[in-house]
Amino acid sequence: MNTATATPLIQGLAWSGEYLIATDPDVVDKRIRRKALSASTGKSMKGCLAKYAAEKLLPREKDPFSVSELGTSTHAIIEDMYNMPADDRTLDAFHALKDSHADIKWSADEFAKVSDTINLTDWEKTKLEWKGEIVRLGARVFEIEDPRQQTTYKTEMSFEGVTIAGGVPAMGFIDRVDVIVVREKDRFKIVDLKTGKMKSAFDLRRYGDDHGDQIRIYSDAVREVTGESAAVGEIHYTQFGTAREIPLSELMMDHTRKDFRAAWDIHNIVTDSGKFPTKTGPLCGWCPLVNACPAAKAAGKSVSDKVKDVPPSAVQLGIPTVRTDAVHFGSKLPVTNPVVEPIAASAAIAAIKSAPSTEFIPLSDTAPADPFAGADTAQTASNSTAHVPDDKADNNGTGTNIMSIAESLFSEGKPWEATINGKLNGASYAAIAVTSIPQMAGELLIEAGRPLNNATIDRLTDLLAEIIITVQKDVRGGEFNWDDGINTRIRGALRTTIETLPLPWDATDEAGWVAWQSTATKRTTIFIKKGLRLFNLGTTIETSSFSSLLPTAVASIASPKPGVQKVA
Ligand code: SF4
């Protein structure tokens, strides 16, 4: 980045405690607020929002060797190739396109602009280096597929202005949409090109699958633009000659839609307020603000050794520091989807700020199976906003001041909306789930003749909830939402577990409860999995011996041979 300038790189923003706030009344609307959400902005909403705001003001990278510029050039060359007649898409054509792009970038006119800083020999040398980089990043596309065999419908398909995910205005460009034949029918295949590397399975689990989310957003957008959703979505990692097919199942699509919708909520909250919280984490080392950011300094973060371009200094950035109660200016544009009340906005910001980066993956609500059917529904904020540090209400019921709060603790909406404006929707599936568990705990305490108070209800509620969460994650590949249908089934199975495995009220130490929890978790899992077994048997159940139900078999099950599974 060229930072040789006396003018501050960032103007209109200031540090205020651990926030970056808008001190210029127009900066949010002119530079930061988006009219529609792209997949990349949606991803940014999960990270540091101060970084997001500042990056909108930083000058664009001009270095043709920067990661982003090389990626853009490689994309352009590959897309140009796919715009050629299919038979012409050869490696020779790739090289010819690379050469013609290089001739434009390294033209005589461009040389004239910099001839006082570089001689012609070095200029030609950088041109050759650039071509080498393009080959390194793009030529292995031929290992992924034979471009001559692909039917290209469109490259750089724009979807600005479409509405997806139950009411979110979306925008973006899809690298390529091909036509493929699926079950004798023409269908779309979305292809996104990446010059970076594919995430490992470990990283996908730990940090989420933003590449997959991007393709799923594109799939909904293609449906809006063309009337047909995509049958297949792929990411082509052109530097490495590998591709990954992205699952487009309704389950995964719904998950992505929820995230996208929550990201739009966050975008609107922070731009309405003009207050962008910092969030420190491993990515601080790559952040252009790292040399000036007070939160990064407090957390001991500094520039990563792996960063290629030195980030600007605090002086070059020129971001002033103001008092923590300084005035900040939010958007003056009409409130967009969703409607966010001021109290919810501040609460949501606090929640975003306090959540660890790996945990803040907003999953606020359940979009309807057809996201477009819910386009006029009330909007939701992330589930984090239902539990914020500065809530006056004691939402978890451990204190005494609930009755002193005049405002409603719950919102009301449609069953698939877990929260609305930061409040748990009392009509939601999630509310049904979370309110049923303390009630169950209360019933069990009364049955056992134990006292009913905050401490006993909370402890037993937490125990039951832990079992439900463990079982649900086990059968849902690590995923968990209170409003999932399977959550209801698991709560039912847990009731049966408790009937068949009474709670250890006579335990005299912790170990008795720990052992019960372990056995109850296993038993509840087995009840759920046995249901799946039954489903898989179909409607024809083969006749078999009743020997396992005879008294002798019961005795042998009680003392199984080594290697024989015993029901918990
Ligand atoms: S250095 Fe870290 S906390 Fe500060 S703005 Fe950048 S990403 Fe956010």
Residues whose N, C-alpha, C, O or C-beta is under 5 A from the ligand:
A	BS01	SF4	C48 A50 K51 T278 K279 T280 L283 C284 C287 L289 V290 C293 A295 A296
